[in-house]
Amino acid sequence: MTASSTARVKTDRPGRYGKQLASHFSTKLQTSWDAESGRGHLTFAGEAIGEVDMVVGDRVLLLHLECDEDALDRLERVVGVHLVRFGTRDGLEVAWRRRGGDEGTRWTAADLEG
């Protein structure tokens, strides 16, 4: 794993969205979610290999992605788009920041229209 990216998703319900991501992906990926600790994990295998750690904070869901360099855009998109879809009513925004401070991809409900 050579690339990493982090997103701080502002929400009043970070635990709900962390649990929903883990549950949604559990049919295709190895996932975990511990509501008591507010932590979860997604493990991607296949064409795009990577891992996402999820941590609940005060009104924020912290996502930390580590993957092969060539999978970074794809996995930022997969996680970001799913989370934005789940949180359409709450107007979630997922803006990734890559190692070194570079901007990654950014996802909002407007990106899903059309």
C-alpha positions in Angstrom: 0.0 0.0 0.0 1.7 3.2 -1.1 -1.0 5.8 -1.2 -3.2 7.3 1.5 -6.1 9.7 1.7 -8.3 11.0 4.5 -11.8 12.5 4.6 -13.5 14.2 7.6 -17.2 13.9 6.9 -19.3 16.4 9.0 -22.5 14.9 10.2 -24.7 14.8 13.3 -24.9 11.0 12.8 -21.4 9.6 12.2 -22.1 6.3 13.8 -25.1 5.7 11.6 -23.1 6.3 8.4 -20.1 4.2 9.5 -22.4 1.3 10.3 -24.3 1.8 7.0 -21.0 1.7 4.9 -19.9 -1.4 6.7 -23.2 -3.1 6.3 -23.6 -2.1 2.6 -20.2 -3.4 1.6 -20.4 -6.5 3.7 -21.8 -8.6 0.8 -18.8 -8.0 -1.3 -16.0 -7.1 1.1 -14.6 -8.0 4.4 -16.0 -5.3 6.8 -16.3 -4.7 10.5 -18.2 -2.2 12.6 -18.1 -1.8 16.4 -20.8 0.6 17.6 -19.4 0.7 21.1 -16.0 1.9 20.1 -17.3 3.8 17.0 -14.8 2.1 14.8 -15.0 0.1 11.6 -13.0 -1.2 8.7 -13.4 -2.0 5.0 -11.0 -4.3 3.1 -11.2 -4.1 -0.7 -9.7 -6.9 -2.8 -9.7 -7.7 -6.5 -9.0 -5.0 -9.1 -8.7 -2.2 -6.6 -6.9 -3.3 -3.4 -7.1 -1.1 -0.3 -8.3 -0.6 3.2 -10.5 2.1 4.9 -10.5 2.7 8.6 -13.6 4.5 9.9 -13.6 6.4 13.2 -16.5 8.3 14.8 -15.7 11.6 16.3 -17.6 14.6 17.6 -20.0 15.3 14.7 -17.6 13.8 12.2 -16.9 10.4 10.5 -13.2 10.2 9.9 -12.2 8.0 6.9 -8.6 6.9 6.3 -7.9 5.1 3.0 -4.7 3.2 2.2 -4.2 1.5 -1.2 -2.1 1.0 -4.2 -1.4 4.3 -6.0 -3.3 3.2 -9.1 -6.5 2.4 -7.0 -6.6 5.7 -5.1 -9.0 7.7 -7.4 -11.3 4.6 -7.8 -11.5 3.8 -4.1 -12.0 7.5 -3.1 -14.9 7.5 -5.6 -16.5 4.2 -4.4 -16.5 5.2 -0.8 -17.3 8.8 -1.3 -20.2 8.2 -3.7 -21.8 5.6 -1.5 -21.6 7.7 1.6 -23.0 10.8 -0.2 -25.9 8.7 -1.5 -26.7 7.4 2.0 -26.6 10.9 3.4 -28.4 12.8 0.7 -31.0 14.2 3.2 -28.2 15.4 5.4 -26.2 17.0 2.6 -23.1 15.0 3.2 -19.9 16.0 1.5 -16.8 13.8 1.2 -13.6 15.7 0.4 -10.5 13.5 0.4 -7.1 15.0 1.3 -4.1 12.9 0.2 -0.8 12.3 1.9 1.3 15.4 1.6 -1.8 17.7 1.7 -2.9 17.4 -1.9 -6.6 17.5 -2.6 -8.2 14.2 -3.6 -11.6 13.7 -5.1 -14.6 15.5 -3.7 -18.2 14.2 -3.7 -21.6 15.9 -3.0 -25.2 15.2 -4.0 -24.8 17.5 -7.0 -22.1 15.2 -8.3 -24.7 12.3 -8.4 -27.3 14.2 -10.4 -27.7 13.8 -14.1 
